[in-house]
Amino acid sequence: MIFRLLFLTLCLTACVQVPNVSERIDFASSIATQKGWKSENIETDLFTLRAYLPQTLKKTETLNVYIEGDGLAWVSSSTPSFDPTPINPLALKLAMLDTGASVYLARPCQFTGAEQQHGCAQKYWTSHRFSPEVIGASNDAVSQLKLRFSANKVRLIGYSGGGAVAALIAARRDDVTKLITIAGNLDHQAWTAHHSISPLSNSLNPADYREALAGVRQVHFVGEDDKVIPPFIANNFVASLPKTSDASVIVVPKQSHSCCWENRWSVLLYD
């Protein structure tokens, strides 16, 4: 079965030259270097996950963990990519703007050589992108990063599909002070139905974890002009939470899915 998911994240087409994996990794490293950050691989049972973090780690009460979007999951509407490393690592750009204690966490198989890495089957960036294995590995990586900073709490910040990962991780933990999503996919069943594309039948869905997330403080930023993950996804998700939940949706005027959240992030984050 071919999972005909939309080629949504970066508006790529056949006429656009896609940077190779090495170029994509170099680009992310150049962004991190601007803030004096380094790359580090985090080992979990199934995957090796790439993180970018400060050269010098300082103890902090709360660690901000930025989780990347789906990356280059597809090269056309019917052809998965061989490596999901993002062309535009937006979550990394946002992490660079955060003045708090922050780290960046890529999704499984991004930046680590998916074709060579054991466990990196294409299903883990297509149909199984939010599978129990993916969420478990990402949750493990968050715990390892938290330990590195001797932090007591974490604040999870996820972009696009990374918003789904952040929410699903938050549903498993009792140390999350806040869940923040940017253009987050908070209900992939509603999302696939909206676009008339194949369901992510082997992925966990944040919308099924409303009870576990009801007590987590949440802010969901959505772009007014986002055609990829329209605002109604977040609006419906928050509306389904108990009225006592501390959760809100902030609609950002004239904002699309990917361009250019980094130009607004410093204001949005600290407003």
PyMOL commands that set and color helices and strands:
alter all, ss='L'
color gray80, all
select helices_A, chain A and resi 21-33+90-96+122-125+132-148+161-170+188-195+206-213+231-239+261-263+265-270
alter helices_A, ss='H'
color red, helices_A
select strands_A, chain A and resi 37-43+48-54+62-67+102-105+153-159+176-182+218-223+247-252
alter strands_A, ss='S'
color yellow, strands_A
deselect
rebuild
show_as cartoon
